[in-house]
Amino acid sequence: MQIEVFTQSSIKLSGSKIIYFDPFKIDKEYHDADYVFITHDHYDHYDEESIKKVIKKETVIIAPKVLSEQIKKFNLETLIVEPNHDYQLTNLTFTALPAYNIDKKFHPKEAGYVGYLITIDKTVYYIMGDTDALEENKNIKTDICFIPIGGVYTMDVKEAATYINNLKPKKAIPIHYGSIVGDVNLKDEFKKLVNKEIEVEIYIKEGEEK
C-alpha cells in the first residue's frame, strides 16, 4: 500500500483500491479515486474543488449525514454514515467512529462527525478525523493510525502522543498541522514523545509543497 499525505488531513491510499480521505488543496487532476471518504463538513476537509480533481464516474463518496445534501451535486454513488456503525463495500469493510471535541466548541458530538477504521489488503487503518482523545475510542485495534496533532481544533501534540502510546499501533502518522494551525516542527516533538516501539512516519515536512 502506498501512502501519501497532502495538506492538512488529506490522505491517499493506493493499493488494490485508490482511496482518498478529506482531499484538500489537491493540485493535480488525478481522477483515479475508487472511494472518497469525508470526515466532516469544514472547508479543510470537505473541499469540492479537490474532490472534483480525484473523482471518476465510478467513484463512491462516503460522508456523514451533515453532508448528505451537498455530495449529491457530484452525481455519483454515495453512502451516508453515522458514528459507531459498521459498513461493507465491495472488498472493503470499515467502521465509522465518533470524532468530536470534549472541551472545545469546534466539533460538537451532536454533529455526527466521524473518523474511519478501515481494512484494506489485510491492514487496518484508523483515520481519526478532527477529534480529541476520546475515551470511547481508546481501545481501537489498528495497524496504522493517522492522528491530528495541531491543537486548537483537535488534540495537541502531547495529548496525541499519549493517545498513541496507549493505542499501540504499529505505525503512527501525524496529520492536521503545518498549514492552518500547528507549527510544522510539531512533528519532531510528537516523534520524541511516542514510545520507540511505535514507528512514526512523517509526511508533512517543512519546505514541502504538496
C-alpha positions in Angstrom: 0.0 0.0 0.0 1.4 3.4 -1.0 0.6 6.2 1.4 0.5 9.9 0.5 -0.4 12.8 2.8 -1.1 16.1 1.1 -2.1 19.3 3.0 -3.7 19.1 6.4 -5.6 15.8 6.7 -5.7 15.0 3.0 -4.7 11.3 2.6 -4.4 9.0 -0.4 -4.0 5.2 -0.1 -3.1 3.3 -3.2 -3.3 -0.5 -3.3 -5.9 -2.8 -4.7 -8.2 0.3 -4.5 -7.4 4.0 -4.7 -8.9 5.7 -1.6 -8.8 9.4 -0.6 -9.7 10.9 2.8 -10.6 14.6 3.1 -8.9 15.7 -0.2 -7.9 19.3 0.3 -5.8 21.6 -1.9 -5.2 18.9 -4.5 -3.2 20.5 -7.3 -3.3 17.7 -9.9 -6.1 16.1 -12.0 -5.9 12.5 -10.7 -9.4 11.2 -11.4 -8.5 7.8 -10.0 -10.5 7.5 -6.8 -12.4 4.3 -6.2 -13.6 5.8 -2.9 -13.6 9.3 -1.3 -14.2 9.4 2.4 -15.1 12.7 4.1 -15.0 13.1 7.9 -16.9 16.3 8.3 -18.1 19.5 6.5 -15.3 22.0 7.5 -13.7 23.6 4.4 -10.3 22.0 5.0 -11.9 18.5 5.0 -14.8 19.0 2.5 -13.1 20.8 -0.4 -15.4 20.4 -3.5 -12.7 21.6 -6.0 -10.3 19.0 -4.7 -13.0 16.3 -4.8 -13.6 17.1 -8.4 -9.9 16.5 -9.2 -9.9 13.0 -7.8 -13.3 11.5 -8.7 -14.2 9.5 -11.8 -17.6 8.2 -12.9 -17.3 5.0 -10.8 -16.2 6.8 -7.5 -18.2 6.2 -4.4 -18.3 9.1 -1.9 -18.7 8.2 1.8 -19.7 11.0 4.2 -21.6 11.7 7.4 -25.2 12.9 7.5 -24.2 16.6 7.7 -23.0 16.3 4.1 -25.9 14.2 2.7 -27.3 17.0 0.5 -24.0 18.6 -0.6 -22.5 15.5 -2.1 -25.5 14.9 -4.3 -24.1 17.5 -6.7 -21.4 15.1 -7.9 -24.0 12.7 -9.3 -22.1 9.7 -8.0 -22.9 6.8 -5.8 -22.9 7.8 -2.2 -23.0 6.3 1.3 -24.1 8.3 4.3 -22.6 7.1 7.6 -23.1 7.5 11.3 -20.7 7.1 14.2 -20.4 3.6 15.8 -21.7 1.8 12.7 -20.1 -0.9 10.5 -20.3 -0.8 6.7 -19.4 -3.2 3.8 -18.5 -2.0 0.3 -17.0 -4.2 -2.5 -13.9 -5.8 -1.0 -13.9 -3.1 1.7 -15.1 -3.1 5.3 -15.0 -0.1 7.6 -16.4 1.4 10.8 -17.4 5.0 11.2 -16.2 6.1 14.6 -17.1 9.2 16.6 -14.9 12.3 16.2 -15.6 15.3 18.4 -14.2 17.8 20.9 -14.6 17.3 24.6 -13.8 20.8 25.8 -14.0 22.9 22.6 -16.9 24.1 20.5 -15.5 23.4 17.0 -16.6 19.7 16.6 -19.6 19.0 18.8 -20.6 15.4 19.4 -24.1 16.0 18.2 -22.9 17.0 14.7 -22.2 13.3 13.9 -18.7 13.9 12.6 -16.6 10.7 12.1 -13.3 9.1 11.8 -12.8 5.8 9.8 -11.4 2.4 10.8 -10.9 0.7 7.5 -9.4 -2.6 6.5 -7.6 -2.6 3.2 -5.4 -5.5 1.9 -5.3 -7.1 5.4 -4.1 -3.9 7.0 -6.2 -1.8 9.4 -6.0 2.0 9.1 -7.5 4.4 11.5 -8.1 7.9 10.1 -9.2 9.8 13.2 -10.7 13.0 11.7 -10.8 16.2 13.8 -11.2 14.9 17.3 -9.9 14.9 20.8 -8.6 11.8 22.6 -11.9 10.1 23.3 -12.4 7.6 26.0 -14.8 5.6 23.7 -12.0 5.2 21.1 -9.1 4.3 23.4 -9.3 0.5 22.7 -9.3 0.7 18.9 -7.2 -2.1 17.3 -5.3 -0.7 14.3 -2.0 -1.2 12.4 -1.6 2.4 11.2 -3.2 5.5 12.9 -3.4 8.9 11.2 -3.7 11.3 14.2 -4.2 15.1 14.4 -1.5 16.8 16.4 -2.0 20.6 15.7 -4.1 21.5 18.7 -6.7 24.3 18.8 -9.3 22.3 16.8 -8.1 18.9 17.8 -5.9 17.2 20.4 -2.5 18.8 20.8 0.9 17.1 20.3 1.2 15.9 23.9 -2.3 14.6 24.0 -1.8 12.9 20.6 1.4 11.2 21.8 -0.2 9.9 25.0 -3.2 8.6 23.0 -0.8 6.7 20.5 1.3 5.3 23.3 -1.9 3.8 24.9 -3.3 2.7 21.5 -0.1 0.9 20.5 -0.5 0.8 16.7 2.4 -0.5 14.6 2.8 2.9 13.0 1.6 6.5 13.7 1.3 9.2 11.1 0.7 12.7 12.3 -1.6 15.0 10.4 -3.5 18.3 10.8 -0.5 20.5 11.4 1.9 22.7 9.4 -0.8 24.5 7.5 -3.9 26.2 9.1 -2.8 25.5 12.7 0.2 23.9 14.4 3.8 24.6 13.5 5.4 22.1 11.2 8.0 21.3 13.8 5.4 19.7 16.0 6.2 16.5 14.1 9.6 16.4 15.8 8.1 16.8 19.3 5.5 14.2 18.5 8.1 11.7 17.4 10.2 12.3 20.6 7.1 11.7 22.8 6.0 8.5 21.1 7.3 5.2 22.5 10.2 3.8 20.5 8.5 0.5 19.6 5.9 2.5 17.6 7.1 3.7 14.2 6.4 7.3 13.5 6.3 8.1 9.8 6.4 11.8 8.7 4.8 13.1 5.5 4.1 16.7 6.2 7.5 18.4 6.3 9.0 21.9 6.3 9.5 23.4 2.9 7.5 20.8 1.0 4.5 21.9 -1.1 2.0 19.1 -1.7 
